[in-house]
Amino acid sequence: MKFKVDENLPREIAELLRSLGYSADTVEDEGLRGATDPLVVDAARKENRILLTLDKGLGNLVAYPAGTHAGVVLFRPPASGPRSAAAFVKLNLPRVLDLSLSGRVVIVTETKVRVR
């Protein structure tokens, strides 16, 4: 699997994925920092990369219906801040990596993982 890590997640998430043998880059790597959601989703789609994000707007199935992108994983940590987000993603990443993510929207909360 190939991943693109959104700018709202710490860079260390991409580094963690690479250490696990996955291909991972960041929105910043492509010079897309501050780009609109549609541009970020399109860049990930063109590279067939699953987008990892904290951006609730990317979980909108009307704007980003399943199958129109390579996949979106929306993490919803209970606390805000980069350290909390990084810890939440690291803790919950194993729950996601076993799923079929291609073209799907996956929402990860403390208590459940929803796949659409």
MMTF fields as JSON, N, C-alpha, C and O atoms, coordinates in Angstrom:
{
  "mmtfVersion": "1.0.0",
  "mmtfProducer": "UNKNOWN",
  "numBonds": 463,
  "numAtoms": 464,
  "numGroups": 116,
  "numChains": 1,
  "numModels": 1,
  "chainsPerModel": [1],
  "groupsPerChain": [116],
  "chainIdList": ["A"],
  "bondAtomList": [4, 2, 8, 6, 12, 10, 16, 14, 20, 18, 24, 22, 28, 26, 32, 30, 36, 34, 40, 38, 44, 42, 48, 46, 52, 50, 56, 54, 60, 58, 64, 62, 68, 66, 72, 70, 76, 74, 80, 78, 84, 82, 88, 86, 92, 90, 96, 94, 100, 98, 104, 102, 108, 106, 112, 110, 116, 114, 120, 118, 124, 122, 128, 126, 132, 130, 136, 134, 140, 138, 144, 142, 148, 146, 152, 150, 156, 154, 160, 158, 164, 162, 168, 166, 172, 170, 176, 174, 180, 178, 184, 182, 188, 186, 192, 190, 196, 194, 200, 198, 204, 202, 208, 206, 212, 210, 216, 214, 220, 218, 224, 222, 228, 226, 232, 230, 236, 234, 240, 238, 244, 242, 248, 246, 252, 250, 256, 254, 260, 258, 264, 262, 268, 266, 272, 270, 276, 274, 280, 278, 284, 282, 288, 286, 292, 290, 296, 294, 300, 298, 304, 302, 308, 306, 312, 310, 316, 314, 320, 318, 324, 322, 328, 326, 332, 330, 336, 334, 340, 338, 344, 342, 348, 346, 352, 350, 356, 354, 360, 358, 364, 362, 368, 366, 372, 370, 376, 374, 380, 378, 384, 382, 388, 386, 392, 390, 396, 394, 400, 398, 404, 402, 408, 406, 412, 410, 416, 414, 420, 418, 424, 422, 428, 426, 432, 430, 436, 434, 440, 438, 444, 442, 448, 446, 452, 450, 456, 454, 460, 458],
  "bondOrderList": [1, 1, 1, 1, 1, 1, 1, 1, 1, 1, 1, 1, 1, 1, 1, 1, 1, 1, 1, 1, 1, 1, 1, 1, 1, 1, 1, 1, 1, 1, 1, 1, 1, 1, 1, 1, 1, 1, 1, 1, 1, 1, 1, 1, 1, 1, 1, 1, 1, 1, 1, 1, 1, 1, 1, 1, 1, 1, 1, 1, 1, 1, 1, 1, 1, 1, 1, 1, 1, 1, 1, 1, 1, 1, 1, 1, 1, 1, 1, 1, 1, 1, 1, 1, 1, 1, 1, 1, 1, 1, 1, 1, 1, 1, 1, 1, 1, 1, 1, 1, 1, 1, 1, 1, 1, 1, 1, 1, 1, 1, 1, 1, 1, 1, 1],
  "groupList": [{"groupName": "MET", "atomNameList": ["N", "CA", "C", "O"], "elementList": ["N", "C", "C", "O"], "formalChargeList": [0, 0, 0, 0], "bondAtomList": [1, 0, 2, 1, 3, 2], "bondOrderList": [1, 1, 2], "singleLetterCode": "M", "chemCompType": "L-PEPTIDE LINKING"}, {"groupName": "LYS", "atomNameList": ["N", "CA", "C", "O"], "elementList": ["N", "C", "C", "O"], "formalChargeList": [0, 0, 0, 0], "bondAtomList": [1, 0, 2, 1, 3, 2], "bondOrderList": [1, 1, 2], "singleLetterCode": "K", "chemCompType": "L-PEPTIDE LINKING"}, {"groupName": "PHE", "atomNameList": ["N", "CA", "C", "O"], "elementList": ["N", "C", "C", "O"], "formalChargeList": [0, 0, 0, 0], "bondAtomList": [1, 0, 2, 1, 3, 2], "bondOrderList": [1, 1, 2], "singleLetterCode": "F", "chemCompType": "L-PEPTIDE LINKING"}, {"groupName": "VAL", "atomNameList": ["N", "CA", "C", "O"], "elementList": ["N", "C", "C", "O"], "formalChargeList": [0, 0, 0, 0], "bondAtomList": [1, 0, 2, 1, 3, 2], "bondOrderList": [1, 1, 2], "singleLetterCode": "V", "chemCompType": "L-PEPTIDE LINKING"}, {"groupName": "ASP", "atomNameList": ["N", "CA", "C", "O"], "elementList": ["N", "C", "C", "O"], "formalChargeList": [0, 0, 0, 0], "bondAtomList": [1, 0, 2, 1, 3, 2], "bondOrderList": [1, 1, 2], "singleLetterCode": "D", "chemCompType": "L-PEPTIDE LINKING"}, {"groupName": "GLU", "atomNameList": ["N", "CA", "C", "O"], "elementList": ["N", "C", "C", "O"], "formalChargeList": [0, 0, 0, 0], "bondAtomList": [1, 0, 2, 1, 3, 2], "bondOrderList": [1, 1, 2], "singleLetterCode": "E", "chemCompType": "L-PEPTIDE LINKING"}, {"groupName": "ASN", "atomNameList": ["N", "CA", "C", "O"], "elementList": ["N", "C", "C", "O"], "formalChargeList": [0, 0, 0, 0], "bondAtomList": [1, 0, 2, 1, 3, 2], "bondOrderList": [1, 1, 2], "singleLetterCode": "N", "chemCompType": "L-PEPTIDE LINKING"}, {"groupName": "LEU", "atomNameList": ["N", "CA", "C", "O"], "elementList": ["N", "C", "C", "O"], "formalChargeList": [0, 0, 0, 0], "bondAtomList": [1, 0, 2, 1, 3, 2], "bondOrderList": [1, 1, 2], "singleLetterCode": "L", "chemCompType": "L-PEPTIDE LINKING"}, {"groupName": "PRO", "atomNameList": ["N", "CA", "C", "O"], "elementList": ["N", "C", "C", "O"], "formalChargeList": [0, 0, 0, 0], "bondAtomList": [1, 0, 2, 1, 3, 2], "bondOrderList": [1, 1, 2], "singleLetterCode": "P", "chemCompType": "L-PEPTIDE LINKING"}, {"groupName": "ARG", "atomNameList": ["N", "CA", "C", "O"], "elementList": ["N", "C", "C", "O"], "formalChargeList": [0, 0, 0, 0], "bondAtomList": [1, 0, 2, 1, 3, 2], "bondOrderList": [1, 1, 2], "singleLetterCode": "R", "chemCompType": "L-PEPTIDE LINKING"}, {"groupName": "ILE", "atomNameList": ["N", "CA", "C", "O"], "elementList": ["N", "C", "C", "O"], "formalChargeList": [0, 0, 0, 0], "bondAtomList": [1, 0, 2, 1, 3, 2], "bondOrderList": [1, 1, 2], "singleLetterCode": "I", "chemCompType": "L-PEPTIDE LINKING"}, {"groupName": "ALA", "atomNameList": ["N", "CA", "C", "O"], "elementList": ["N", "C", "C", "O"], "formalChargeList": [0, 0, 0, 0], "bondAtomList": [1, 0, 2, 1, 3, 2], "bondOrderList": [1, 1, 2], "singleLetterCode": "A", "chemCompType": "L-PEPTIDE LINKING"}, {"groupName": "SER", "atomNameList": ["N", "CA", "C", "O"], "elementList": ["N", "C", "C", "O"], "formalChargeList": [0, 0, 0, 0], "bondAtomList": [1, 0, 2, 1, 3, 2], "bondOrderList": [1, 1, 2], "singleLetterCode": "S", "chemCompType": "L-PEPTIDE LINKING"}, {"groupName": "GLY", "atomNameList": ["N", "CA", "C", "O"], "elementList": ["N", "C", "C", "O"], "formalChargeList": [0, 0, 0, 0], "bondAtomList": [1, 0, 2, 1, 3, 2], "bondOrderList": [1, 1, 2], "singleLetterCode": "G", "chemCompType": "PEPTIDE LINKING"}, {"groupName": "TYR", "atomNameList": ["N", "CA", "C", "O"], "elementList": ["N", "C", "C", "O"], "formalChargeList": [0, 0, 0, 0], "bondAtomList": [1, 0, 2, 1, 3, 2], "bondOrderList": [1, 1, 2], "singleLetterCode": "Y", "chemCompType": "L-PEPTIDE LINKING"}, {"groupName": "THR", "atomNameList": ["N", "CA", "C", "O"], "elementList": ["N", "C", "C", "O"], "formalChargeList": [0, 0, 0, 0], "bondAtomList": [1, 0, 2, 1, 3, 2], "bondOrderList": [1, 1, 2], "singleLetterCode": "T", "chemCompType": "L-PEPTIDE LINKING"}, {"groupName": "HIS", "atomNameList": ["N", "CA", "C", "O"], "elementList": ["N", "C", "C", "O"], "formalChargeList": [0, 0, 0, 0], "bondAtomList": [1, 0, 2, 1, 3, 2], "bondOrderList": [1, 1, 2], "singleLetterCode": "H", "chemCompType": "L-PEPTIDE LINKING"}],
  "groupTypeList": [0, 1, 2, 1, 3, 4, 5, 6, 7, 8, 9, 5, 10, 11, 5, 7, 7, 9, 12, 7, 13, 14, 12, 11, 4, 15, 3, 5, 4, 5, 13, 7, 9, 13, 11, 15, 4, 8, 7, 3, 3, 4, 11, 11, 9, 1, 5, 6, 9, 10, 7, 7, 15, 7, 4, 1, 13, 7, 13, 6, 7, 3, 11, 14, 8, 11, 13, 15, 16, 11, 13, 3, 3, 7, 2, 9, 8, 8, 11, 12, 13, 8, 9, 12, 11, 11, 11, 2, 3, 1, 7, 6, 7, 8, 9, 3, 7, 4, 7, 12, 7, 12, 13, 9, 3, 3, 10, 3, 15, 5, 15, 1, 3, 9, 3, 9],
  "groupIdList": [1, 2, 3, 4, 5, 6, 7, 8, 9, 10, 11, 12, 13, 14, 15, 16, 17, 18, 19, 20, 21, 22, 23, 24, 25, 26, 27, 28, 29, 30, 31, 32, 33, 34, 35, 36, 37, 38, 39, 40, 41, 42, 43, 44, 45, 46, 47, 48, 49, 50, 51, 52, 53, 54, 55, 56, 57, 58, 59, 60, 61, 62, 63, 64, 65, 66, 67, 68, 69, 70, 71, 72, 73, 74, 75, 76, 77, 78, 79, 80, 81, 82, 83, 84, 85, 86, 87, 88, 89, 90, 91, 92, 93, 94, 95, 96, 97, 98, 99, 100, 101, 102, 103, 104, 105, 106, 107, 108, 109, 110, 111, 112, 113, 114, 115, 116],
  "secStructList": [7, 3, 3, 3, 3, 7, 6, 6, 1, 7, 6, 2, 2, 2, 2, 2, 2, 2, 2, 6, 6, 7, 3, 3, 3, 3, 6, 4, 4, 4, 6, 7, 6, 6, 7, 7, 2, 2, 2, 2, 2, 2, 2, 2, 2, 2, 6, 6, 7, 3, 3, 3, 3, 7, 7, 4, 4, 4, 4, 7, 6, 6, 6, 1, 7, 6, 6, 1, 1, 1, 7, 3, 3, 3, 3, 7, 7, 1, 1, 7, 1, 2, 2, 2, 2, 2, 2, 2, 2, 2, 2, 2, 2, 2, 2, 2, 2, 6, 1, 7, 7, 6, 6, 7, 3, 3, 3, 3, 7, 1, 1, 7, 3, 3, 3, 7],
  "xCoordList": [0.846, 0.0, 0.885, 1.997, 0.345, 1.041, 0.184, -1.039, 0.835, 0.124, 0.633, 1.796, -0.272, 0.076, -0.421, -1.588, 0.469, 0.149, -0.171, 0.658, -1.366, -1.819, -0.986, -0.341, -1.013, -0.199, -0.64, 0.113, -1.839, -2.305, -1.848, -2.177, -1.1, -0.505, 1.011, 1.604, 1.635, 3.092, 3.822, 3.38, 4.937, 5.791, 6.206, 6.443, 6.292, 6.745, 5.81, 6.215, 4.582, 3.659, 4.154, 4.127, 4.606, 5.169, 6.427, 6.64, 7.252, 8.474, 8.141, 8.8, 7.122, 6.693, 6.227, 6.608, 5.413, 4.924, 6.083, 6.098, 7.047, 8.215, 8.996, 9.492, 9.105, 9.833, 9.114, 9.73, 7.802, 7.016, 6.988, 6.343, 7.695, 7.797, 6.805, 6.718, 6.054, 5.09, 5.72, 6.662, 5.193, 5.583, 4.741, 3.513, 5.403, 4.667, 5.371, 6.59, 4.581, 5.109, 4.125, 3.059, 4.485, 3.633, 3.163, 3.747, 2.116, 1.608, 2.712, 2.862, 3.47, 4.579, 5.645, 6.232, 5.908, 6.912, 6.613, 7.526, 5.341, 4.93, 4.702, 4.272, 4.985, 4.765, 3.295, 2.907, 2.471, 1.028, 0.566, -0.63, 1.486, 1.1, 0.156, 0.469, -0.997, -1.979, -2.893, -3.768, -2.701, -3.543, -4.958, -5.175, -5.901, -7.291, -7.44, -6.628, -8.486, -8.75, -8.859, -8.254, -9.613, -9.699, -8.336, -8.11, -7.429, -6.093, -5.303, -4.61, -5.405, -4.688, -5.237, -4.47, -6.548, -7.174, -6.795, -6.51, -6.789, -6.441, -4.98, -4.671, -4.084, -2.67, -2.505, -1.754, -3.196, -3.128, -3.704, -3.156, -4.812, -5.442, -4.503, -4.359, -3.867, -2.969, -1.808, -1.304, -1.384, -0.276, -0.77, 0.024, -2.095, -2.719, -2.296, -1.964, -2.318, -1.95, -3.184, -4.041, -3.267, -4.344, -3.979, -2.881, -4.901, -4.654, -4.996, -6.112, -4.039, -4.251, -4.405, -3.573, -5.46, -5.759, -6.507, -7.03, -6.54, -7.391, -8.528, -9.376, -8.55, -9.498, -10.883, -11.094, -11.827, -13.186, -13.866, -14.684, -13.544, -14.15, -13.853, -14.645, -12.73, -12.367, -13.136, -13.067, -13.861, -14.731, -16.131, -16.997, -16.365, -17.674, -17.91, -17.267, -18.835, -19.091, -19.772, -19.714, -20.41, -21.021, -19.925, -19.936, -18.985, -17.89, -16.858, -16.282, -16.624, -15.605, -16.181, -15.818, -17.084, -17.697, -16.666, -15.68, -16.925, -16.05, -15.887, -16.844, -14.67, -14.385, -13.902, -13.435, -14.002, -13.538, -12.13, -11.615, -11.522, -10.177, -9.511, -10.147, -8.25, -7.522, -7.871, -7.608, -8.462, -8.835, -8.507, -7.522, -9.336, -9.125, -9.305, -10.299, -8.347, -8.471, -8.487, -7.501, -9.623, -9.819, -9.686, -10.494, -8.666, -8.451, -9.121, -8.965, -9.872, -10.589, -10.102, -10.781, -8.927, -8.419, -9.279, -9.9, -9.322, -10.154, -9.584, -10.328, -8.283, -7.647, -6.942, -6.545, -6.791, -6.127, -4.65, -4.201, -3.925, -2.493, -1.682, -2.111, -0.5, 0.315, 0.738, 0.753, 1.077, 1.498, 0.344, 0.51, -0.829, -2.013, -2.391, -2.72, -2.34, -2.677, -1.703, -2.115, -0.411, 0.594, 0.401, 0.464, 0.166, -0.034, -1.278, -1.264, -2.356, -3.605, -3.422, -3.868, -2.767, -2.553, -1.66, -1.957, -0.584, 0.318, -0.405, -0.196, -1.248, -1.998, -3.01, -3.219, -3.635, -4.729, -4.335, -5.139, -3.128, -2.688, -2.805, -3.24, -2.438, -2.59, -4.036, -4.26, -5.005, -6.419, -6.781, -7.7, -6.067, -6.376, -5.614, -6.152, -4.381, -3.527, -4.031, -3.652, -4.865, -5.412, -6.668, -7.182, -7.163, -8.406, -8.149, -7.044, -9.174, -9.136, -9.492, -10.649, -8.52, -8.699, -8.933, -9.388, -8.636, -8.681, -10.051, -11.059, -10.067, -11.289, -12.309, -13.426, -11.96, -12.92, -12.615, -11.508, -13.632, -13.472, -13.553, -14.542, -12.512, -12.433, -12.316, -11.465, -13.173, -13.159, -12.787, -13.447, -11.722, -11.185, -11.397, -10.883, -12.167, -12.363, -11.78, -11.254, -11.878, -11.378, -12.062, -11.442, -13.344, -14.131, -14.447, -14.82, -14.305, -14.666, -13.951, -13.374, -14.019, -13.512, -14.679, -15.231, -15.055, -16.148, -15.565, -14.747, -15.99, -15.527, -16.712, -17.746, -16.559, -17.656, -17.195, -17.974],
  "yCoordList": [-1.183, 0.0, 1.238, 1.244, 2.282, 3.561, 4.607, 4.622, 5.473, 6.463, 7.87, 8.081, 8.826, 10.24, 10.767, 10.594, 11.408, 11.928, 13.414, 14.196, 13.793, 15.178, 16.077, 15.612, 17.368, 18.324, 18.481, 19.013, 18.028, 18.169, 17.015, 16.976, 16.092, 15.004, 15.197, 15.7, 14.805, 14.949, 14.105, 13.015, 14.631, 13.943, 12.553, 11.66, 12.382, 11.101, 9.949, 8.788, 10.249, 9.192, 8.591, 7.373, 9.439, 8.936, 8.119, 7.071, 8.595, 7.869, 6.504, 5.51, 6.46, 5.196, 4.225, 3.054, 4.703, 3.84, 3.299, 2.12, 4.152, 3.695, 2.637, 1.675, 2.815, 1.828, 0.478, -0.559, 0.504, -0.733, -1.335, -2.358, -0.69, -1.225, -0.663, -1.163, 0.366, 0.983, 2.181, 2.789, 2.5, 3.72, 4.85, 4.774, 5.897, 7.006, 8.318, 8.431, 9.304, 10.656, 11.606, 11.196, 12.866, 13.846, 14.895, 15.065, 15.583, 16.683, 17.729, 18.316, 17.955, 18.91, 18.474, 19.317, 17.162, 16.654, 17.1, 17.306, 17.245, 17.616, 19.104, 19.549, 19.876, 21.315, 21.685, 22.721, 20.85, 21.1, 21.661, 21.662, 22.128, 22.708, 23.88, 24.775, 23.872, 24.938, 24.763, 25.595, 23.684, 23.435, 23.062, 22.606, 23.256, 22.905, 21.39, 20.631, 20.97, 19.535, 18.836, 17.778, 19.387, 18.7, 18.493, 17.455, 19.461, 19.301, 18.202, 17.421, 18.142, 17.116, 15.73, 14.792, 15.602, 14.312, 13.886, 12.713, 14.829, 14.514, 14.074, 13.138, 14.741, 14.349, 12.928, 12.135, 12.605, 11.251, 10.237, 9.147, 10.598, 9.69, 9.408, 8.259, 10.447, 10.28, 9.347, 8.658, 9.324, 8.459, 7.148, 6.325, 6.963, 5.789, 5.633, 4.54, 6.757, 6.77, 6.995, 7.816, 6.272, 6.44, 7.631, 7.696, 8.561, 9.787, 9.597, 9.202, 9.876, 9.842, 11.278, 12.126, 11.566, 12.946, 13.066, 12.09, 14.295, 14.664, 15.565, 15.959, 15.891, 16.853, 16.23, 15.377, 16.663, 16.097, 16.262, 15.426, 17.315, 17.543, 16.43, 16.183, 15.757, 14.673, 13.391, 12.443, 13.352, 12.218, 12.406, 11.555, 13.509, 13.825, 12.971, 13.168, 12.027, 11.105, 11.764, 11.238, 12.892, 13.613, 14.268, 14.185, 14.915, 15.589, 14.599, 14.816, 13.52, 12.533, 11.125, 10.356, 10.788, 9.455, 8.337, 8.486, 7.236, 6.073, 5.718, 5.764, 5.363, 4.97, 6.098, 5.843, 7.35, 8.479, 8.918, 9.91, 8.188, 8.492, 7.17, 6.117, 7.225, 5.993, 5.459, 4.297, 6.309, 5.948, 7.093, 7.807, 7.259, 8.295, 7.649, 6.964, 7.868, 7.422, 8.675, 9.406, 8.9, 10.058, 9.613, 8.829, 10.119, 9.82, 10.904, 12.093, 10.489, 11.416, 11.233, 10.595, 11.789, 11.636, 12.387, 13.391, 11.914, 12.568, 13.902, 14.745, 14.101, 15.353, 15.986, 15.292, 17.303, 17.988, 18.206, 18.004, 18.613, 18.867, 17.814, 16.666, 18.196, 17.266, 16.006, 14.92, 16.14, 14.948, 13.975, 12.764, 14.515, 13.662, 12.984, 11.798, 13.751, 13.188, 12.084, 11.012, 12.339, 11.332, 10.066, 8.958, 10.226, 9.063, 8.286, 7.055, 8.999, 8.348, 7.572, 6.431, 8.191, 7.518, 6.299, 5.228, 6.443, 5.305, 4.152, 2.989, 4.473, 3.45, 2.744, 1.537, 3.488, 2.942, 2.511, 1.896, 2.816, 2.425, 0.924, 0.533, 0.063, -1.375, -1.79, -2.743, -1.094, -1.408, -1.117, -1.723, -0.203, 0.241, -0.562, -0.861, -0.91, -1.555, -2.928, -3.417, -3.552, -4.866, -4.779, -5.805, -3.577, -3.393, -3.211, -2.858, -3.453, -3.107, -1.624, -1.25, -0.791, 0.657, 1.271, 2.411, 0.55, 1.107, 1.687, 0.981, 2.984, 3.658, 3.884, 4.317, 3.606, 3.719, 4.912, 5.45, 5.298, 6.296, 5.543, 4.865, 5.665, 4.976, 6.04, 6.926, 5.942, 6.892, 6.135, 5.168, 6.591, 5.915, 6.791, 7.907, 6.265, 6.954, 6.073, 4.992, 6.538, 5.761, 4.412, 3.422, 4.377, 3.169, 2.331, 1.166, 2.902, 2.104, 2.57, 3.656, 1.689, 1.984, 1.783, 0.686, 2.845, 2.753, 2.761, 3.616, 1.81, 1.711, 1.961, 1.304, 2.909, 3.246, 3.131, 3.375],
  "zCoordList": [0.0, 0.0, 0.0, 0.527, -0.612, -0.667, 0.037, -0.105, 0.791, 1.587, 1.32, 0.976, 1.49, 1.516, 2.859, 3.21, 3.6, 4.924, 4.795, 4.329, 5.206, 5.103, 6.012, 6.952, 5.712, 6.462, 7.918, 8.734, 8.252, 9.632, 10.53, 11.715, 9.967, 10.747, 10.801, 9.847, 11.898, 11.997, 10.951, 10.587, 10.484, 9.509, 9.972, 9.158, 11.278, 11.815, 11.437, 11.49, 11.062, 10.63, 9.315, 9.141, 8.39, 7.129, 7.409, 6.798, 8.324, 8.682, 9.287, 8.983, 10.138, 10.733, 9.652, 9.661, 8.729, 7.646, 6.811, 6.458, 6.498, 5.729, 6.507, 5.921, 7.818, 8.63, 8.654, 8.9, 8.396, 8.338, 6.935, 6.705, 5.993, 4.642, 3.643, 2.521, 4.02, 3.115, 2.417, 2.924, 1.268, 0.57, 1.149, 1.155, 1.638, 2.247, 1.948, 2.071, 1.554, 1.431, 2.082, 2.541, 2.12, 2.779, 1.782, 0.711, 2.146, 1.332, 1.166, 0.094, 2.215, 2.147, 1.154, 0.476, 1.052, 0.11, -1.313, -2.113, -1.621, -2.975, -3.144, -4.208, -2.108, -2.198, -2.171, -2.71, -1.549, -1.509, -0.167, 0.124, 0.638, 1.934, 1.682, 0.898, 2.345, 2.181, 0.977, 0.741, 0.207, -0.974, -0.545, 0.578, -1.43, -1.147, -1.039, -1.569, -0.349, -0.21, -1.558, -1.736, -2.524, -3.816, -4.483, -5.104, -4.365, -4.954, -4.253, -4.904, -2.947, -2.18, -2.508, -2.725, -2.545, -2.873, -4.286, -4.525, -5.221, -6.608, -6.722, -7.46, -5.997, -6.019, -5.486, -6.055, -4.408, -3.85, -4.837, -5.003, -5.493, -6.464, -7.632, -8.052, -8.155, -9.306, -8.992, -9.879, -7.738, -7.324, -6.719, -6.264, -6.719, -6.108, -4.644, -4.186, -3.929, -2.514, -1.651, -1.98, -0.563, 0.413, 1.289, 1.843, 1.407, 2.157, 3.629, 3.966, 4.502, 5.947, 6.421, 6.099, 7.186, 7.539, 8.859, 9.397, 9.36, 10.491, 10.023, 10.823, 8.745, 8.166, 8.012, 7.151, 8.856, 8.836, 7.486, 7.102, 6.766, 5.459, 4.47, 3.561, 4.635, 3.724, 4.006, 3.223, 5.107, 5.404, 4.857, 5.062, 4.164, 3.592, 2.346, 1.315, 2.455, 1.343, 0.157, -0.955, 0.368, -0.756, -1.585, -2.813, -0.917, -1.615, -2.15, -3.217, -1.418, -1.792, -1.705, -0.816, -2.633, -2.567, -2.756, -3.478, -2.095, -2.22, -3.688, -4.461, -4.061, -5.433, -6.32, -7.43, -5.861, -6.675, -6.273, -6.788, -5.368, -4.883, -4.532, -4.577, -4.188, -3.858, -2.476, -2.166, -1.652, -0.286, 0.654, 0.465, 1.662, 2.674, 4.039, 4.283, 4.921, 6.303, 7.173, 7.26, 7.81, 8.677, 10.129, 10.626, 10.797, 12.208, 13.04, 12.763, 14.065, 14.953, 16.388, 17.193, 16.717, 18.082, 19.088, 18.741, 20.326, 21.337, 21.812, 22.312, 21.662, 22.085, 20.89, 19.955, 20.929, 19.822, 20.138, 21.267, 19.138, 19.282, 18.565, 18.452, 18.073, 17.284, 18.033, 17.455, 19.303, 20.06, 20.254, 20.111, 20.582, 20.76, 19.455, 19.433, 18.357, 17.046, 16.673, 16.229, 16.852, 16.51, 17.34, 16.808, 18.629, 19.502, 19.094, 19.077, 18.764, 18.368, 17.065, 16.952, 16.085, 14.8, 14.992, 14.462, 15.734, 15.972, 16.655, 16.309, 17.615, 18.342, 17.443, 17.57, 16.541, 15.737, 14.333, 13.632, 13.914, 12.574, 12.326, 11.243, 13.278, 13.036, 12.736, 11.989, 13.304, 13.037, 11.585, 11.035, 10.978, 9.62, 8.574, 7.508, 8.866, 7.873, 7.451, 6.387, 8.251, 7.902, 7.039, 6.593, 6.801, 6.049, 4.561, 4.15, 3.763, 2.345, 2.244, 2.441, 1.944, 1.971, 0.601, 0.506, -0.44, -1.789, -2.136, -2.134, -2.432, -2.853, -1.759, -2.044, -0.528, 0.576, 1.471, 1.481, 2.215, 3.267, 4.589, 4.868, 5.393, 6.678, 7.767, 7.695, 8.764, 9.876, 11.143, 11.523, 11.788, 12.964, 14.193, 14.274, 15.15, 16.431, 17.536, 17.268, 18.757, 19.897, 20.015, 20.405, 19.677, 19.93, 18.704, 18.836, 17.51, 16.331, 15.076, 15.01, 14.083, 12.747, 11.796, 11.7, 11.092, 10.119, 8.712, 8.373, 7.904, 6.523, 5.618, 5.735, 4.718, 3.794, 2.366, 1.445]
}
